[in-house]
């Protein structure tokens, strides 16, 4: 029997080229990100701040916080730059504050307890917005009620203003009652400044101390 020639189905289409897999696309994106970080690092000399999900408002500050020098509760003159190498939790308040300051300091005193051995890498700093009443000695006694490791800073009106203004801190003294005398309205945020002096996170009033401590575990490793 004679063999019949093969017949090609005219309806058959050539096979489609395979599309790149999702894994391949993910790899390409990762390479682009790594390359971008490398270029950024070469241009700026430092890695960009790319945090995980934190409990405050993340700040991508391109500049260090301007330096300032104030009178410390330790009896010395201390500059912000003297504290480089530690992560700072900075709070502007005053010892005669009836509510916001004790509430905030009670949360901040949880941070060293939660961090344990890492607590030495974090320094809580309270800067007074009431320098007329808050001497270094008054600050030292007041902060010891919360945690003896807390550092208090005070100074002249001009020095406090120079420290507060670049950080966007508001404060204003106003008349109180006959019992209290004057009171001071002020920003109640806590500011996290990294080891190199860059503002990184702003925590709103009543952010739990445990949440701040969780963020500090990450920030001290940067």
C-alpha positions, 0 to 999 in steps of 0.5 A: 500500500502506498504511503499517503503524504502527511497533511498539515492542518492549516488551522494549526498555529505556531506555539506562542512564546512563553511570557516571563514568569512572575518569579523572573519579574520579581527578580528583575525588580529586586535587581533594579531596587538594589542598583538604585540603592547602590547608586543612591549610596554612592551619591549621598554617602549613606543608605536611605532610611527604609523602615518597616511599619513603625508606630509613628510618623516616619520622617525622611529628613535629608539633614541632621537636626541643627546642633544646640547646647543646653544646661543638663540635669547632670550639671554639665553643658551638653550639646545635641552632637555630644549624644551622637551614637545613641538613638534619642527620644526627645520630648519638650515639656516642663516639670509643672505640667499637670497632665501631658508630661507625666503621661508621656514620661510614664510611657517613656519609662517603659522603653528601657524596661522593654529593651533590656540590654539594648536600653543603653543604646537609647537615651530619653531627653526632656527639654524644658519649655519653662526655663524660668522654673526648670533649673538643672536641679529641678529637672534631675529631681523630677525625672528621677521619679520616672527613670534616673537615666532620663536626661533633662536639658534647660537654658535661656529663653533664646537657647530653648527657642533655638533648639525647638524651632528647627524641630517644629516644636510649639510652646506658649506660656499663658495665665493659669489659676491662682493655684497654678500660676502660669501654664505652658501649652506645648507640642506633646510629640516624642521625636526619635533621632537616630545615632547620626543625628537625623530626625526619623520618627515622630510619635503622637501623644499617648503612643504606648511605650511598648510600641515605641520600644518595639520601634527602637529595637529596629532603629538601634540596629541601623 
